[in-house]
Amino acid sequence: MRGIIPPDPESAGSNLEYAVVYVPKRSRNRFAASCVEIKTCAGEALDAADPDNKHYAARLSGPSKSSEGQYIYYLVEWLE
């Protein structure tokens, strides 16, 4: 997991979440919290996805605080 801040097992800071991510290209692997809409399950994320408008369903890890002080999520997998 090079380049990813691992979840801290002693805190509830980072979780695995299902979400819809607004991103211009799916080549990125980290996203600002402002681009992420958390969903309760994979089905809900897939239903809310709109690839034509650049909203993609994904499973993410986070949030983590970046060195710049922003909250970010890391891509675990794209949902299809």
C-alpha positions as CSV (number, residue, x, y, z in Angstrom):
1,M,0.0,0.0,0.0
2,R,2.7,2.4,-1.0
3,G,1.6,6.0,-1.0
4,I,-1.5,5.4,1.2
5,I,-1.9,6.3,4.8
6,P,-3.0,3.0,6.4
7,P,-6.0,3.0,8.7
8,D,-5.2,3.3,12.4
9,P,-6.5,0.1,14.2
10,E,-6.7,2.0,17.5
11,S,-9.0,4.7,16.2
12,A,-12.1,5.1,14.1
13,G,-10.5,7.6,11.8
14,S,-10.4,5.5,8.6
15,N,-13.1,3.2,7.5
16,L,-14.0,1.3,4.4
17,E,-17.0,3.1,2.8
18,Y,-19.2,2.7,-0.3
19,A,-19.5,6.0,-2.1
20,V,-20.2,8.0,-5.2
21,V,-17.1,9.9,-6.3
22,Y,-17.1,12.9,-8.7
23,V,-13.9,12.7,-10.7
24,P,-13.0,13.8,-14.2
25,K,-11.1,10.6,-14.9
26,R,-11.0,7.2,-13.1
27,S,-7.2,7.2,-13.2
28,R,-6.9,8.9,-9.8
29,N,-6.6,6.9,-6.6
30,R,-7.3,9.6,-3.9
31,F,-10.1,12.1,-3.6
32,A,-10.9,15.2,-1.6
33,A,-13.8,14.7,0.8
34,S,-15.7,17.3,-1.1
35,C,-15.9,15.0,-4.1
36,V,-17.2,12.0,-2.1
37,E,-20.8,11.2,-1.2
38,I,-20.9,8.3,1.3
39,K,-23.6,5.6,0.8
40,T,-24.8,2.9,3.1
41,C,-24.2,-0.1,0.8
42,A,-22.7,-1.0,-2.6
43,G,-26.2,-1.2,-4.2
44,E,-27.0,2.3,-3.2
45,A,-23.7,3.6,-4.6
46,L,-24.3,1.8,-7.9
47,D,-27.9,3.2,-8.1
48,A,-26.6,6.7,-7.5
49,A,-23.7,6.5,-9.9
50,D,-24.0,8.5,-13.1
51,P,-20.9,7.9,-15.3
52,D,-22.2,10.2,-18.0
53,N,-21.8,13.1,-15.5
54,K,-18.6,11.8,-14.0
55,H,-20.1,10.3,-10.8
56,Y,-18.7,6.8,-10.2
57,A,-19.5,4.2,-7.6
58,A,-16.5,3.1,-5.5
59,R,-15.3,1.5,-2.3
60,L,-13.0,3.9,-0.4
61,S,-10.8,4.0,2.6
62,G,-10.9,7.1,4.7
63,P,-11.1,9.8,5.6
64,S,-7.5,10.5,6.3
65,K,-5.9,13.9,6.9
66,S,-3.4,14.7,4.2
67,S,-0.1,16.6,4.8
68,E,-1.9,19.7,3.4
69,G,-4.6,19.4,6.1
70,Q,-7.4,18.3,3.8
71,Y,-9.5,15.2,4.4
72,I,-9.0,12.6,1.6
73,Y,-10.3,9.2,0.7
74,Y,-8.3,6.5,-1.0
75,L,-9.7,4.2,-3.7
76,V,-10.0,0.5,-2.8
77,E,-12.0,-0.5,-5.9
78,W,-14.3,0.9,-8.5
79,L,-17.7,-0.7,-8.4
80,E,-19.2,-1.9,-11.7
